[in-house]
Amino acid sequence: STLKILIKIWYFAITTLSTIGFGDFSPKSVQEKLVGSIVLLFGVVVFSIIMSRLIEILVSFKSID
C-alpha cells in the first residue's frame, strides 16, 4: 500500500540524512522501519540540542573577552 511505501522512503531518507548508515542490521518490516525512523529522529534532535547549548557556552566565553 501507499503507507508502507511512504514509511520505507521516510526510513531511508532519515537514515541517510542522520549519517547513521544502514550497517549490518537493518529493519525488515514496516513497523521496524517506523520505529527506527522515530529513534533516529530523536537522536538527531538530542544531538542538535546538545550542540546548540555548547555553541551558546562558547559564544558566552568569547563575549567575556
Buried (B, 14 or more C-beta within 10 A) or exposed (E): EEEEEEBBEBBBEBBEEBEBEEEEEEBEEBEEBBEBBEEBBEEBEEEEEEEEEEEEEEEEEEEEE
